[in-house]
Amino acid sequence: MPSGAYNYVPIERVRWGEPAARAVAAETARLGVRRALIVASGTLARTTGAIADIQEALGDRFVGLFDQCREHTPLKSVIACANAARAVDPDIIVTVGGGTAIDTVKIVQLCLAHDIRDVQGLLGLANTPSAALSPVRQIVVPTTLSGGEYSSFAGGTDVTRKTKEMYQGPDLCARTVILDPAITLHTPESLWLSTAIRAVDHAVEGYCAAATNPLVQATALHALKLFSSSLRQTKRDGADLDARLRSQMATWLAASGLGRVPMGASHGIGYVLGTVCGVPHGYTSCVMLPAVLRWNAACTGPAQRDIAEALGAPSASAADALAFLLEDLGLPRRLGDVGVEPSQIPLIAEHALRNLVVRANPRPITALADVMEILSFAT
């Protein structure tokens, strides 16, 4: 008889279908917030009125704005954000943006919980789950589809060693998630669509995981069905708010496996592509997930048939069904398309073989040749 456990994270509420500024004001009032720091995408803060609208809605609860988050979450920028938080002493952080801003604030929560003030201190906390509760949590208004707001772990980059360090705590997830499709109209199409494939990756690798469970499998398949239709509709009409909201809902569903079941080689090699080659995470999933599906087909065949059907191509392989979706969305499918040079592949393989997420792949990866074969499918 199989055994297992599903650990829920302390997300209190998901709100959808209303303007972000109004929803943030309502949530801060509900939570009794007195001092709110906004952490936002720099592009949103400097080139749109979205952050100013949220600031105005917060009124005298607003105590500051940090908009200096950096792609791939370098630990130095995390420390800068933590210092900004200490300076204004918030009782909530309102995070508006994509995975970079969300992961930055998650690690800031650990900085505040453990009184960490420099990169060396953060490195000492890496890759070991923290039991400390966060003194300050976040309300998240996501503007991309990677889904980090639903999990209690985060990745930060040690730029010196070019490694992705993992951080985990009991309550790093959002306290409230606010899904406003209108604010995502500011998100570049390439970023919106590619981060959606990151969420597709969550669903696919969660569904195929050796230690998956019925909840993850059910939500993963429905997420893939929603993505298959909503992303294609968004590509046709970027202003279709209903399609955007359906993609946001799909991300919510796809995240049910994050931190609860092991991901696999697409995620693990993707981390390496990000740190070694600077490839954005959405694009790493575009190029690696089809390759990993092909390599895993021998051991996850039945699951892959379900995935192909959910993606609207029941007579195709899962890898081909995903390739059809990527083609329809105009997204990259090869390592060369995202700037990876052939000379970098041996180093990528060496780093990937040491990655614990790669080691959790449902088809065991035990040798450098295994990683090289997967990478060959993506070239």
C-alpha positions in Angstrom: 0.0 0.0 0.0 1.6 3.3 -1.0 2.0 6.0 1.6 2.8 9.7 1.5 1.8 13.2 2.7 0.7 16.4 1.0 1.9 19.6 2.8 -0.3 22.6 2.4 1.4 26.1 2.5 -0.3 28.9 4.5 -1.9 30.8 1.6 -5.0 32.3 3.1 -6.7 33.6 0.0 -6.6 33.9 -3.8 -8.6 36.8 -5.2 -9.3 37.3 -8.9 -11.1 39.4 -11.5 -10.8 42.8 -9.8 -8.3 45.7 -10.2 -5.1 45.0 -8.3 -5.2 48.4 -6.5 -8.7 47.9 -5.1 -7.9 44.3 -4.1 -4.7 45.3 -2.4 -6.5 48.0 -0.4 -9.2 45.5 0.6 -6.7 42.9 1.7 -4.5 45.3 3.7 -7.7 46.5 5.5 -8.8 42.9 6.2 -5.4 42.0 7.6 -5.2 45.2 9.8 -2.0 46.4 8.0 -0.6 49.7 9.1 2.7 49.8 7.2 3.0 48.4 3.6 6.2 48.3 1.6 5.8 47.8 -2.1 8.4 45.7 -3.9 7.9 45.9 -7.6 9.3 45.3 -11.1 11.3 48.3 -12.0 9.7 48.4 -15.4 6.2 48.5 -13.9 7.2 51.2 -11.4 9.0 53.5 -13.9 7.0 53.1 -17.1 3.4 52.5 -16.1 1.0 53.9 -13.6 0.2 50.5 -12.0 2.4 50.9 -8.9 1.3 54.5 -8.4 -2.3 53.3 -8.4 -1.6 50.7 -5.7 0.3 53.3 -3.7 -2.6 55.7 -3.9 -5.0 52.9 -2.9 -2.9 52.1 0.2 -3.0 55.7 1.3 -1.2 56.3 4.6 -0.4 52.6 4.8 2.2 53.0 2.1 5.7 53.5 3.6 8.1 52.9 0.7 8.9 51.3 -2.7 11.8 49.0 -3.6 12.1 48.5 -7.4 15.7 47.3 -7.8 15.2 43.5 -8.1 17.5 41.8 -10.5 16.9 38.9 -12.9 17.9 35.5 -11.5 17.7 37.0 -8.0 21.4 37.7 -7.2 21.9 37.5 -3.5 23.4 41.0 -3.4 20.1 42.5 -4.6 18.2 40.5 -1.9 20.4 42.1 0.8 19.6 45.5 -0.7 15.9 44.8 -0.5 16.2 43.5 3.0 17.9 46.7 4.0 15.1 48.7 2.4 12.6 46.7 4.4 14.4 47.3 7.7 14.6 51.0 7.0 10.8 51.3 6.9 9.7 48.5 9.3 6.7 47.2 7.3 4.1 44.8 8.6 3.3 43.5 5.1 5.2 43.6 1.7 3.1 44.0 -1.4 5.0 42.3 -4.2 4.0 43.3 -7.8 5.9 41.5 -10.6 7.2 38.2 -11.7 9.3 35.5 -10.3 12.3 37.7 -9.7 10.5 40.1 -7.4 8.6 37.2 -5.7 11.7 35.2 -5.0 13.6 38.3 -3.8 11.0 38.9 -1.2 10.8 35.3 -0.1 14.5 35.4 0.7 14.1 38.8 2.3 11.6 37.1 4.7 14.4 34.7 5.7 16.9 37.6 6.1 14.5 39.3 8.5 13.7 36.1 10.4 17.4 35.3 10.9 18.8 38.8 11.0 21.0 38.2 8.0 22.7 41.3 6.6 25.2 40.1 4.0 25.6 37.7 1.2 27.9 35.4 3.3 25.1 35.0 5.8 22.7 34.1 3.1 25.0 31.5 1.8 25.2 29.9 5.2 21.4 29.5 5.2 21.2 28.1 1.6 19.9 24.6 0.9 18.8 23.9 4.4 15.1 24.4 5.3 14.4 27.1 7.9 11.9 26.5 10.6 11.6 30.2 11.5 8.3 31.9 10.9 8.5 35.1 8.8 8.1 38.4 10.8 6.8 40.0 7.6 4.9 38.2 4.8 3.7 39.3 1.4 0.6 40.0 -0.7 1.5 39.1 -4.3 0.1 40.6 -7.5 1.8 38.3 -10.1 2.4 39.8 -13.5 3.9 36.6 -15.1 2.9 32.9 -15.0 5.8 31.2 -13.3 3.8 30.5 -10.1 6.4 31.2 -7.4 3.8 32.9 -5.3 2.2 29.5 -4.4 5.3 27.9 -3.0 7.4 28.4 0.1 10.8 28.0 -1.5 12.9 30.3 -3.6 16.1 30.4 -5.7 18.8 33.0 -5.4 22.0 33.2 -7.4 25.5 33.2 -6.0 27.1 35.2 -8.8 30.6 34.4 -7.7 30.2 30.6 -8.1 27.4 30.9 -10.7 25.2 28.5 -8.7 21.6 28.6 -7.9 21.1 28.4 -4.1 17.7 27.2 -2.7 15.9 28.7 0.2 13.0 27.2 2.1 10.8 28.2 5.0 7.4 27.4 6.4 5.6 30.5 5.2 7.5 32.1 2.3 4.5 31.8 0.0 2.1 34.6 -0.4 -0.4 35.3 2.3 -2.8 36.5 -0.4 -2.5 36.1 -4.2 -4.3 38.7 -6.3 -4.9 37.7 -9.9 -5.6 40.8 -12.0 -5.4 40.0 -15.7 -5.5 43.8 -16.6 -2.2 44.5 -14.9 -0.6 41.8 -16.9 -1.3 43.8 -20.1 2.0 45.6 -19.3 3.9 42.3 -19.4 5.8 41.7 -22.7 4.2 39.0 -24.8 7.4 36.9 -24.9 7.7 37.0 -21.1 4.0 36.2 -20.5 4.1 33.2 -22.8 7.5 31.8 -21.8 6.7 32.0 -18.1 3.5 30.1 -18.9 5.7 27.3 -20.2 7.5 27.3 -16.9 4.1 26.6 -15.3 3.4 23.9 -17.9 6.8 22.5 -16.8 5.5 22.4 -13.1 2.4 20.6 -14.2 4.2 18.1 -16.5 7.0 17.2 -14.1 4.6 17.1 -11.2 2.3 14.7 -13.1 5.2 12.5 -14.1 7.0 12.5 -10.7 7.7 9.1 -9.1 6.2 10.3 -5.9 3.2 12.2 -7.3 -0.3 12.0 -5.8 -3.9 12.3 -7.0 -4.3 16.0 -6.1 -1.2 17.0 -8.1 -2.2 14.8 -11.0 -5.8 16.1 -11.2 -4.8 19.8 -11.0 -1.9 19.3 -13.4 -4.1 17.9 -16.2 -6.7 20.6 -15.8 -3.9 23.2 -15.8 -2.6 21.8 -19.1 -6.1 21.9 -20.7 -6.5 25.5 -19.6 -3.1 26.5 -20.9 -3.6 24.8 -24.3 -6.6 26.9 -25.1 -5.9 30.2 -23.2 -2.3 30.7 -24.4 -3.2 30.2 -28.0 -6.1 32.7 -27.6 -3.8 35.2 -25.9 -1.4 34.8 -28.8 -4.2 35.7 -31.2 -5.6 38.5 -29.0 -3.3 39.8 -26.3 -6.0 42.0 -24.9 -8.4 39.1 -24.1 -8.6 39.4 -20.3 -10.7 36.3 -20.0 -7.9 34.2 -21.7 -5.3 35.9 -19.5 -7.3 35.1 -16.3 -7.7 31.4 -17.4 -3.9 31.2 -17.8 -3.5 32.7 -14.3 -5.9 30.1 -13.0 -3.9 27.4 -14.8 -0.8 28.6 -13.1 -2.6 28.3 -9.7 -3.5 24.7 -10.5 -0.1 23.8 -11.9 1.6 25.0 -8.7 0.0 22.4 -6.5 3.0 20.2 -7.0 5.7 22.8 -6.2 7.6 21.7 -3.1 5.2 18.8 -2.6 6.5 16.3 -5.2 9.9 16.2 -6.8 10.4 17.9 -10.1 12.9 16.5 -12.6 15.6 17.1 -15.1 13.8 20.0 -17.0 13.7 22.0 -13.8 17.2 21.0 -12.7 19.0 21.6 -16.0 17.0 24.8 -16.3 18.5 26.1 -13.1 21.9 25.5 -14.6 21.1 27.2 -17.9 20.0 30.2 -15.8 23.1 30.5 -13.7 25.8 29.4 -16.3 24.3 30.9 -19.4 21.8 33.6 -18.2 18.8 32.0 -19.9 15.5 33.2 -18.4 13.6 30.5 -16.6 10.6 30.5 -19.0 12.9 29.9 -21.9 14.8 27.1 -20.1 11.5 25.2 -19.9 10.8 25.9 -23.6 14.0 24.2 -24.7 14.4 21.5 -22.0 11.0 20.1 -21.3 10.4 18.6 -24.7 13.9 17.1 -24.6 13.4 15.6 -21.1 10.0 14.2 -22.1 11.7 12.4 -25.0 14.4 11.0 -22.7 11.9 10.0 -20.0 9.3 8.4 -22.4 10.5 4.9 -21.7 9.5 5.1 -18.0 6.7 7.6 -18.0 4.8 6.5 -21.2 1.3 6.3 -19.7 1.6 9.6 -18.0 2.9 11.2 -21.1 -0.2 10.0 -23.1 -2.4 11.8 -20.6 -0.3 14.9 -21.0 -0.6 14.8 -24.8 -4.3 14.5 -24.6 -4.6 17.4 -22.1 -2.5 19.5 -24.5 -5.0 18.8 -27.3 -2.9 16.3 -29.3 -4.0 12.8 -28.2 -2.5 11.1 -31.2 1.0 12.7 -30.7 3.7 12.1 -28.2 3.8 14.4 -25.2 7.0 16.0 -26.5 5.4 16.6 -29.9 2.2 18.0 -28.3 4.3 20.5 -26.4 6.3 21.3 -29.5 3.1 22.1 -31.4 2.1 24.5 -28.6 5.6 26.2 -28.6 5.3 26.6 -32.4 1.9 28.1 -32.1 3.2 30.6 -29.5 6.3 31.5 -31.4 8.6 30.4 -28.6 12.2 29.0 -28.9 12.7 25.3 -29.0 16.5 24.8 -29.2 19.4 25.7 -27.0 20.9 27.8 -29.7 17.7 29.8 -30.0 18.3 31.1 -26.4 21.9 31.9 -26.8 23.6 28.7 -25.5 26.9 28.1 -27.4 28.0 24.5 -28.2 31.2 25.1 -26.2 29.1 25.6 -23.0 27.3 22.3 -23.2 30.0 20.2 -21.4 30.0 22.7 -18.5 26.2 22.7 -18.3 26.2 18.9 -18.2 28.8 18.8 -15.4 26.8 21.3 -13.2 23.5 19.5 -14.0 24.8 16.1 -12.9 25.5 17.5 -9.5 22.1 19.1 -9.2 19.7 17.4 -6.7 16.7 18.2 -8.8 18.2 16.5 -11.8 18.9 13.5 -9.6 15.2 13.3 -8.7 14.2 12.8 -12.4 11.8 9.8 -12.7 14.2 8.0 -15.1 17.4 7.9 -13.1 20.2 10.1 -14.3 23.5 8.7 -13.0 26.2 9.6 -15.6 27.4 12.6 -17.6 26.4 10.7 -20.7 22.7 10.8 -19.6 22.7 14.6 -19.3 24.6 14.9 -22.6 22.0 12.8 -24.3 19.2 14.9 -23.0 21.0 18.1 -24.1 21.4 16.6 -27.6 17.7 16.4 -27.9 17.6 20.2 -27.3 20.2 21.1 -29.9 
